[in-house]
Amino acid sequence: MALFFLYLAFVRVLQLFRLVRHDNEELAVEVVMLRHESAVLRRQVARPALRPTDRAVLAGLSRLLDRRRRQRFFVQPESLFRWHRDLVHRRWSEPHRPGRRTIPAGTVAIILRFARENPAWGDGRIQGEPSRLGVVLGPSSVWAFLRRDGIDPSPMRACPSWTEFLRTQASSVLACDFFSVDTVLLKRLYVLFFIELDPRRVYVTGVTANPIGAWVVQQARNRSMVLVERVHPVRFLIRDRDTKFTSGFDDVFRSEGVWIIRTPVRVPRANALAGRWVSSLPTRWTSHCSLAIRTRHSYDDEIRSLA
């Protein structure tokens, strides 16, 4: 204990002599005292409780420190990234929605009976029959009950399924979608990208804060000029029903002989490949982009390197 005390006193004295050279003795004593007080408090508190104002001050001061001195800062860079992700999540998260209501077993039995006694009925027709009796069901619920019991929800069994269509036409199918990145000032930027289904090649066409119709149409023109260089021509373009995709966007691709396929309402699996690529983007990269406002060219370069 005595040896440890002598060592600690020696370190504090060296710090005092170093600060005295700045011709402010009182300030030097106060800094040494505060450093020792901070060391004592760290031994007593494993994780300090910080308020939002404390986090804002610490995040601002961390930008003023030199990189060589950030090791002494008790807030690590990972904590600063996590604070910003939580701030963005609280601003853009949707309100809590209650879960689905439980469907009685008798109603499920009626749905299965309709399907067995009427093989030509699809899930849409089966959903409409109970509504005449005041029983309102969702299309996805009827579809799930039929699939769970081993019944094909679609009466058109001779037609290929969506999965079979994508497998056979993958070399000529192109998909597009948007994903967003939030900056440190909570400004949302939208990124438009295209992905080829067969080689899984991603093309990022642009980044903007205001994805108006004219901007989206111009990006479509830029992409259509590259399509003529493909060995296998693009025949189909999959997109969702976002209002950012205007009729002018579709006309650009139709002029090149491309068939536009709009995904059904509330069926994200219809454009699952584009959604899967967005979800696979590294979290560290998106956090890094959210800490600074980048230019369009810097975004394009970094996303192309990830693709």
Stockholm file with secondary structure:
# STOCKHOLM 1.0

chainA/1-307         MALFFLYLAFVRVLQLFRLVRHDNEELAVEVVMLRHESAVLRRQVARPALRPTDRAVLAGLSRLLDRRRRQRFFVQPESLFRWHRDLVHRRWSEPHRPGRRTIPAGTVAIILRFARENPAWGDGRIQGEPSRLGVVLGPSSVWAFLRRDGIDPSPMRACPSWTEFLRTQASSVLACDFFSVDTVLLKRLYVLFFIELDPRRVYVTGVTANPIGAWVVQQARNRSMVLVERVHPVRFLIRDRDTKFTSGFDDVFRSEGVWIIRTPVRVPRANALAGRWVSSLPTRWTSHCSLAIRTRHSYDDEIRSLA
#=GR chainA/1-307 SS CHHHHHHHHHHHHHHHHHHHTTSCHHHHHHHHHHHHHHHHHHHHCSSCCCCHHHHHHHHHHHTTSCGGGGGGCSSCHHHHHHHHHHHHHHHHCCCCCCCCCCCCHHHHHHHHHHHHHCTTCCHHHHHHHHHTTTCCCCHHHHHHHHHHTTCCSCSCTTSCCHHHHHHHSGGGEEEEEEEEEECTTCCEEEEEEEEETTTCCEEEEEEESCCCHHHHHHHHHHHHHHHTTCSSCCCEEEECCCTTSCHHHHHHHHTTTCEEEECCTTCGGGGHHHHHHHHTSCHHHHHHHHTSCCCHHHHHHHHHHHC
#=GC SS_cons         CHHHHHHHHHHHHHHHHHHHTTSCHHHHHHHHHHHHHHHHHHHHCSSCCCCHHHHHHHHHHHTTSCGGGGGGCSSCHHHHHHHHHHHHHHHHCCCCCCCCCCCCHHHHHHHHHHHHHCTTCCHHHHHHHHHTTTCCCCHHHHHHHHHHTTCCSCSCTTSCCHHHHHHHSGGGEEEEEEEEEECTTCCEEEEEEEEETTTCCEEEEEEESCCCHHHHHHHHHHHHHHHTTCSSCCCEEEECCCTTSCHHHHHHHHTTTCEEEECCTTCGGGGHHHHHHHHTSCHHHHHHHHTSCCCHHHHHHHHHHHC
//
